[in-house]
Amino acid sequence: MIKVEGLTKRYARNVAVDHISFEVEKGQIVGFLGPNGAGKTTTMRMLTCFMPPSEGTAEVAGFDILENPMEVKRRIGYLPESPPVYPEMEVIEYLDFVGRIKGVPKSSLKARIDEVMEKCAITDVRDKEIGKLSKGYRQRVGLAQAILHNPDVLILDEPTAGLDPNQIIETRDLIKGLAGNHTIILSTHILSEVEATCERVVIIAKGKLVAVDTVANLTSRLRGAETVAVEVLAQDGAGDNWTAEVQQRLEQVPGVGRVIRRDSKEGRAQFTVESLTGRHVRPEVARAIVDGGWQLNELHAVGLSLEEIFLQLTAASHAGHHDDTEHGEPAAAEAPAESAAVATESGEKP
Amino acid sequence: MNTFTICRKELSSYFRSPIAYGVMAFFALITGYFFYVAVVFFVQRHLQSTMMGQSVPMDVDEWVVRNVLSNVSVIGLFVLPLIAMRLFAEEKRTGTIELLVTSPIRDWEIIVGKWLAAMVLYLSMLALPLISLLTLFAYGKPDWRPLAIGYLGLILQGGCILAICTFVSTCTKNQIVAGVAGFGISLLLWVMDWVSSFDSSPLYKVISYLSVTSHFESFSKGVLDSKDAIYYVSMIVLGLFLTGRSMESIRWRA
């Protein structure tokens, strides 16, 4: 449905997007993941024909973005980072305007607007001025705008940015509900968002493609080793160095690689426990603490931050290059690149 | 069709913000004042000439209509940048330009639609002094032709200033900046005419030719000169063409 080939955007002083290539199948939800300034928005703007690429091209729904921009625009719904709404317009008036410029046939426009308002749960504010709506409602009006002409492809730039947790969940559910009929690319810098909504993930950093993979593959690859945060309460009458005892005990748990004491005060201590690759140590850790006579106050698996993922992925691709994997400590380095297209600078075709 | 949709949307946002009403009220007040002054002046001249026993032929077309139309044309130069300043600057600021550009409509449809909306607002402003001028028909016998041709001149001159200011509006995100720059340009296009009074060297002639006001003179006299009409039409086309180029550059740089 979407085929990106060597897409590049150069500015006078820097390269915002550097030879990115990937493909998206029909009906998939793809997460476009990267830190701020990675080139996500620029890539999306090129796909939506907002700006032309400096080099390379892309095909959307079978049409080239350079040769057939009108056909591409007809088949794309786009929600930029800040919803493109006119604050002085009423919701229904705005959707009517968008429907007209998107080329929705006039005979079906009214029914279509009602349908979309229903889907995005904005029917109750149909006669309100958009400028007076809350951020969450405005975001949903933006989403309604994007799906109004029933496009094959939806491109959503940080659709949950700036929303409160409830609104984030609602928006994610809404997006998931749209998959199947639409092929969706959504950008985000939050890893858990990709896990919650997407099937595949495209990771870029500093304008370069880092990885294209399914979410399941990627997380299992990255989470080969488990990191667990533990908080322990001391028993009454515990000695001064009870935290050292806890640490020692945790280190003896089979499968645990490293224990780091993060903080301890007033009879409560926090540790970060890292397992060896491929080991799940949470039950054993819990048992060790309880058997040792301490109170387990908290225990949870820690997700990897985006920065750590980039470190691991780039480490993986470098390790693959120098064939330098005998230390085996980065989990990703053990997964060879057969399941994933881990792109390196030199691996990219110009 | 898309042009019409854009135009309708622009008009509705004009009449939803205080800009349209403010500009129209200001315009009504000041053109009303000029009309009043012109009429009083005309009546006094008439009284003076009869008292002195000499009956000078008094021409209401020359003394009132032409006078008012010339004043309206100058006021237009000050007011039109206020109308055009928000056309693109506001879309750039709020990011709605991304919606327009990623919709299956052509750039020229957006540009012409926006310019047309500004024109419609300008036309409704021009209707205000027309009401005063039409009252002349109740008391005298002014010729309708100079009035009609004068109005055609006003429309053409306004269209030309609006096209230039629409272009200026694409150059910035800040509508105040667009307004001030457009105002400066239209002021310059007005005063460029003044050099023609120095002498008739070719350079002065060229500068004076480029001025918008020098071409209005024939219209205000009730003369339809194709040379002047062609100047206005080509300035409108130039302004809208530059707007199109500028929109393209927004996309390259954005």
Chai-1 contact restraints between the chains, C-beta under 6 A:
chainA,res_idxA,chainB,res_idxB,connection_type,confidence,min_distance_angstrom,max_distance_angstrom,comment,restraint_id
A,T48,B,T102,contact,1.0,0.0,6.0,A-B,restraint_1
A,F50,B,E98,contact,1.0,0.0,6.0,A-B,restraint_2
A,F50,B,V101,contact,1.0,0.0,6.0,A-B,restraint_3
A,F50,B,T102,contact,1.0,0.0,6.0,A-B,restraint_4
A,M51,B,R251,contact,1.0,0.0,6.0,A-B,restraint_5
A,M51,B,A254,contact,1.0,0.0,6.0,A-B,restraint_6
A,M70,B,P104,contact,1.0,0.0,6.0,A-B,restraint_7
A,K73,B,T102,contact,1.0,0.0,6.0,A-B,restraint_8
A,K73,B,P104,contact,1.0,0.0,6.0,A-B,restraint_9
A,R74,B,P104,contact,1.0,0.0,6.0,A-B,restraint_10
A,Y78,B,T102,contact,1.0,0.0,6.0,A-B,restraint_11
A,P80,B,G95,contact,1.0,0.0,6.0,A-B,restraint_12
A,P80,B,E98,contact,1.0,0.0,6.0,A-B,restraint_13
A,S82,B,G95,contact,1.0,0.0,6.0,A-B,restraint_14
A,P84,B,G95,contact,1.0,0.0,6.0,A-B,restraint_15
A,P84,B,T96,contact,1.0,0.0,6.0,A-B,restraint_16
A,P84,B,E98,contact,1.0,0.0,6.0,A-B,restraint_17
A,P84,B,L99,contact,1.0,0.0,6.0,A-B,restraint_18
A,E88,B,S13,contact,1.0,0.0,6.0,A-B,restraint_19
A,E88,B,R16,contact,1.0,0.0,6.0,A-B,restraint_20
A,F97,B,K9,contact,1.0,0.0,6.0,A-B,restraint_21
A,R100,B,T5,contact,1.0,0.0,6.0,A-B,restraint_22
A,I101,B,T5,contact,1.0,0.0,6.0,A-B,restraint_23
A,I101,B,S103,contact,1.0,0.0,6.0,A-B,restraint_24
A,I101,B,I105,contact,1.0,0.0,6.0,A-B,restraint_25
A,K102,B,S103,contact,1.0,0.0,6.0,A-B,restraint_26
A,G103,B,P104,contact,1.0,0.0,6.0,A-B,restraint_27
